């Protein structure tokens, strides 16, 4: 019997409905089953519906921390279209590289913003005087 492949999905979520996010996850599952020629694939449930604790100041950081915990259990990480434009996905990608986690990347959607400009703008906004 084949081992079940545990897949962590990294996907942009900002300005997307729950339905869009969940449908994309189902598409990824079907694509991987076809590409890897196996049904023994389990998607790690990293879509969080619960609210973060009231003490949380940075909602995105809270959810990223939970995502990284789940990423530690994955055999492979799948990066959905547009991952290059999402801060959380970029950090998850860096973690995969640093810890040699196998990645599967969808490059089908071109990057529409300059990440260099994005990070430069954020650096200027966060400068402490």
VEXPAGU-189602 format. One record per atom (N, C-alpha, C): x, y, z negated; residue number from 1. Coordinates in steps of 0.02 Angstrom, whole numbers, m for minus. Last residue first. Layout:
BEGIN
{{X Y Z} NUM}
...
***
This chain:
BEGIN
{{590 2804 m715} 129}
{{632 2864 m721} 129}
{{645 2879 m793} 129}
{{577 2659 m620} 128}
{{567 2689 m687} 128}
{{616 2747 m694} 128}
{{493 2615 m474} 127}
{{554 2644 m502} 127}
{{539 2678 m569} 127}
{{385 2569 m407} 126}
{{399 2540 m473} 126}
{{460 2569 m507} 126}
{{386 2632 m284} 125}
{{329 2644 m329} 125}
{{345 2621 m400} 125}
{{502 2580 m226} 124}
{{498 2652 m239} 124}
{{443 2666 m290} 124}
{{464 2446 m215} 123}
{{522 2463 m256} 123}
{{520 2538 m274} 123}
{{360 2456 m123} 122}
{{346 2434 m192} 122}
{{403 2453 m239} 122}
{{431 2495 m8} 121}
{{379 2538 m36} 121}
{{364 2520 m108} 121}
{{513 2381 8} 120}
{{544 2446 m4} 120}
{{493 2494 m35} 120}
{{417 2283 32} 119}
{{457 2279 m28} 119}
{{492 2345 m43} 119}
{{364 2334 154} 118}
{{321 2320 97} 118}
{{362 2320 32} 118}
{{475 2337 239} 117}
{{443 2400 221} 117}
{{400 2390 158} 117}
{{495 2199 246} 116}
{{549 2243 221} 116}
{{519 2309 198} 116}
{{380 2155 306} 115}
{{392 2139 235} 115}
{{446 2183 206} 115}
{{276 2236 409} 114}
{{347 2229 396} 114}
{{357 2215 322} 114}
{{136 2143 465} 113}
{{166 2198 428} 113}
{{240 2184 421} 113}
{{98 2032 534} 112}
{{74 2096 558} 112}
{{102 2156 521} 112}
{{165 1883 593} 111}
{{166 1931 538} 111}
{{146 1999 566} 111}
{{57 1771 685} 110}
{{115 1816 678} 110}
{{108 1863 619} 110}
{{11 1609 650} 109}
{{m12 1678 649} 109}
{{47 1724 639} 109}
{{79 1487 648} 108}
{{36 1503 705} 108}
{{9 1574 706} 108}
{{165 1423 563} 107}
{{187 1487 591} 107}
{{140 1513 645} 107}
{{152 1331 426} 106}
{{111 1350 483} 106}
{{132 1420 505} 106}
{{263 1213 358} 105}
{{246 1283 368} 105}
{{206 1294 432} 105}
{{302 1116 229} 104}
{{269 1110 293} 104}
{{240 1179 306} 104}
{{439 1065 126} 103}
{{388 1113 147} 103}
{{364 1099 217} 103}
{{502 986 m19} 102}
{{487 980 52} 102}
{{431 1029 71} 102}
{{600 1071 m131} 101}
{{534 1042 m121} 101}
{{519 1043 m46} 101}
{{722 1123 m186} 100}
{{721 1071 m133} 100}
{{655 1034 m128} 100}
{{720 1231 m268} 99}
{{714 1166 m299} 99}
{{707 1109 m249} 99}
{{733 1340 m183} 98}
{{779 1334 m239} 98}
{{778 1264 m270} 98}
{{624 1321 m94} 97}
{{693 1320 m70} 97}
{{743 1308 m127} 97}
{{517 1331 m183} 96}
{{526 1270 m143} 96}
{{598 1265 m118} 96}
{{535 1463 m225} 95}
{{541 1409 m273} 95}
{{552 1343 m237} 95}
{{508 1531 m105} 94}
{{574 1536 m136} 94}
{{586 1479 m186} 94}
{{372 1498 m93} 93}
{{420 1475 m42} 93}
{{491 1478 m70} 93}
{{318 1567 m202} 92}
{{313 1494 m200} 92}
{{363 1465 m149} 92}
{{345 1696 m157} 91}
{{378 1672 m217} 91}
{{376 1596 m219} 91}
{{260 1700 m46} 90}
{{331 1712 m38} 90}
{{371 1686 m98} 90}
{{136 1682 m107} 89}
{{161 1631 m61} 89}
{{236 1639 m51} 89}
{{126 1803 m179} 88}
{{127 1739 m214} 88}
{{156 1683 m170} 88}
{{125 1900 m72} 87}
{{177 1898 m124} 87}
{{182 1831 m159} 87}
{{99 1869 96} 86}
{{69 1864 30} 86}
{{124 1855 m23} 86}
{{149 1858 223} 85}
{{122 1923 203} 85}
{{92 1923 132} 85}
{{180 1729 252} 84}
{{235 1777 251} 84}
{{214 1846 226} 84}
{{62 1661 265} 83}
{{98 1655 201} 83}
{{153 1708 194} 83}
{{m9 1655 383} 82}
{{m6 1718 348} 82}
{{32 1717 282} 82}
{{m63 1488 370} 81}
{{m55 1547 412} 81}
{{m55 1611 369} 81}
{{8 1399 227} 80}
{{m43 1415 277} 80}
{{m26 1479 316} 80}
{{121 1282 183} 79}
{{113 1355 185} 79}
{{67 1373 243} 79}
{{127 1147 76} 78}
{{103 1169 142} 78}
{{90 1244 139} 78}
{{244 1048 m4} 77}
{{206 1111 m7} 77}
{{189 1131 65} 77}
{{252 883 m73} 76}
{{263 929 m17} 76}
{{220 991 m29} 76}
{{233 827 m194} 75}
{{281 795 m150} 75}
{{301 842 m94} 75}
{{207 922 m346} 74}
{{195 908 m274} 74}
{{252 870 m241} 74}
{{221 972 m471} 73}
{{196 903 m466} 73}
{{189 880 m394} 73}
{{256 1103 m464} 72}
{{306 1057 m491} 72}
{{285 984 m485} 72}
{{140 1166 m427} 71}
{{190 1153 m375} 71}
{{242 1103 m399} 71}
{{82 1187 m552} 70}
{{55 1135 m508} 70}
{{104 1117 m453} 70}
{{163 1293 m595} 69}
{{158 1232 m635} 69}
{{132 1174 m592} 69}
{{135 1387 m497} 68}
{{202 1358 m501} 68}
{{203 1295 m542} 68}
{{2 1418 m531} 67}
{{17 1386 m467} 67}
{{86 1353 m468} 67}
{{18 1482 m654} 66}
{{m20 1420 m651} 66}
{{m5 1382 m586} 66}
{{90 1594 m606} 65}
{{119 1548 m656} 65}
{{84 1481 m656} 65}
{{m6 1652 m524} 64}
{{55 1627 m494} 64}
{{89 1577 m542} 64}
{{m98 1695 m618} 63}
{{m117 1642 m572} 63}
{{m56 1612 m537} 63}
{{m20 1796 m682} 62}
{{m50 1741 m720} 62}
{{m65 1682 m674} 62}
{{5 1880 m575} 61}
{{62 1846 m607} 61}
{{36 1786 m648} 61}
{{m123 1930 m548} 60}
{{m87 1892 m498} 60}
{{m30 1852 m528} 60}
{{m152 2004 m667} 59}
{{m192 1946 m648} 59}
{{m155 1901 m598} 59}
{{m72 2075 m786} 58}
{{m59 2065 m715} 58}
{{m91 1999 m693} 58}
{{m124 2066 m915} 57}
{{m117 2132 m884} 57}
{{m110 2125 m808} 57}
{{m222 1968 m1019} 56}
{{m182 1970 m957} 56}
{{m182 2041 m928} 56}
{{m310 1958 m1123} 55}
{{m246 1991 m1137} 55}
{{m202 1999 m1074} 55}
{{m414 1880 m1076} 54}
{{m424 1952 m1080} 54}
{{m359 1990 m1092} 54}
{{m356 1752 m960} 53}
{{m370 1777 m1028} 53}
{{m375 1854 m1028} 53}
{{m441 1739 m799} 52}
{{m381 1739 m840} 52}
{{m399 1765 m910} 52}
{{m581 1637 m752} 51}
{{m549 1702 m764} 51}
{{m487 1693 m807} 51}
{{m587 1500 m636} 50}
{{m596 1529 m703} 50}
{{m558 1596 m707} 50}
{{m550 1452 m515} 49}
{{m613 1488 m518} 49}
{{m623 1523 m586} 49}
{{m410 1424 m418} 48}
{{m434 1437 m485} 48}
{{m498 1479 m484} 48}
{{m345 1302 m326} 47}
{{m392 1358 m318} 47}
{{m425 1368 m386} 47}
{{m269 1191 m329} 46}
{{m237 1252 m353} 46}
{{m281 1313 m340} 46}
{{m269 1029 m332} 45}
{{m319 1082 m339} 45}
{{m289 1144 m371} 45}
{{m177 951 m209} 44}
{{m176 974 m279} 44}
{{m223 1033 m285} 44}
{{m238 830 m105} 43}
{{m226 902 m111} 43}
{{m229 919 m185} 43}
{{m170 681 m56} 42}
{{m210 713 m108} 42}
{{m189 786 m112} 42}
{{m171 554 62} 41}
{{m149 623 47} 41}
{{m197 651 m5} 41}
{{m183 434 145} 40}
{{m159 436 75} 40}
{{m129 503 59} 40}
{{m208 420 274} 39}
{{m263 449 234} 39}
{{m243 456 161} 39}
{{m90 457 403} 38}
{{m109 423 341} 38}
{{m168 459 309} 38}
{{m16 532 500} 37}
{{m47 467 515} 37}
{{m60 425 452} 37}
{{28 657 491} 36}
{{66 608 454} 36}
{{40 536 463} 36}
{{m68 724 572} 35}
{{5 730 586} 35}
{{45 675 553} 35}
{{m191 687 510} 34}
{{m178 673 580} 34}
{{m102 672 594} 34}
{{m174 732 380} 33}
{{m193 662 392} 33}
{{m177 641 464} 33}
{{m148 868 406} 32}
{{m96 825 379} 32}
{{m111 751 388} 32}
{{m275 909 454} 31}
{{m215 915 496} 31}
{{m160 869 472} 31}
{{m356 885 342} 30}
{{m369 849 404} 30}
{{m308 851 451} 30}
{{m297 977 251} 29}
{{m301 906 235} 29}
{{m309 865 299} 29}
{{m318 1098 319} 28}
{{m250 1076 305} 28}
{{m250 1000 292} 28}
{{m458 1103 315} 27}
{{m424 1100 380} 27}
{{m352 1074 371} 27}
{{m476 1119 177} 26}
{{m501 1059 209} 26}
{{m468 1049 278} 26}
{{m420 1247 163} 25}
{{m389 1190 127} 25}
{{m412 1124 157} 25}
{{m510 1323 235} 24}
{{m441 1318 259} 24}
{{m406 1258 226} 24}
{{m622 1310 152} 23}
{{m624 1282 220} 23}
{{m553 1274 248} 23}
{{m579 1382 40} 22}
{{m591 1310 34} 22}
{{m594 1276 103} 22}
{{m568 1512 97} 21}
{{m511 1480 64} 21}
{{m520 1405 62} 21}
{{m699 1538 141} 20}
{{m643 1539 188} 20}
{{m582 1501 160} 20}
{{m770 1529 17} 19}
{{m785 1483 73} 19}
{{m728 1480 123} 19}
{{m719 1636 m54} 18}
{{m708 1568 m79} 18}
{{m719 1518 m22} 18}
{{m652 1758 61} 17}
{{m705 1729 21} 17}
{{m685 1659 m2} 17}
{{m516 1872 46} 16}
{{m545 1813 78} 16}
{{m598 1785 31} 16}
{{m433 1969 m10} 15}
{{m485 1989 38} 15}
{{m515 1931 77} 15}
{{m303 1855 m44} 14}
{{m329 1923 m50} 14}
{{m377 1939 8} 14}
{{m245 1735 m18} 13}
{{m313 1735 m44} 13}
{{m345 1804 m47} 13}
{{m134 1633 77} 12}
{{m156 1701 59} 12}
{{m229 1698 36} 12}
{{m76 1479 6} 11}
{{m115 1515 56} 11}
{{m132 1585 31} 11}
{{m8 1326 m15} 10}
{{5 1397 m29} 10}
{{m30 1436 26} 10}
{{m48 1173 m81} 9}
{{m63 1220 m27} 9}
{{m51 1291 m51} 9}
{{35 1025 m113} 8}
{{19 1091 m141} 8}
{{8 1138 m82} 8}
{{0 856 m106} 7}
{{14 916 m67} 7}
{{m10 978 m105} 7}
{{59 696 m128} 6}
{{27 752 m163} 6}
{{49 817 m129} 6}
{{25 548 m51} 5}
{{67 608 m44} 5}
{{29 665 m77} 5}
{{21 386 m116} 4}
{{m17 447 m102} 4}
{{29 507 m103} 4}
{{107 253 m36} 3}
{{103 300 m92} 3}
{{61 360 m70} 3}
{{26 112 40} 2}
{{64 174 44} 2}
{{54 217 m18} 2}
{{42 m59 0} 1}
{{0 0 0} 1}
{{45 63 0} 1}
***
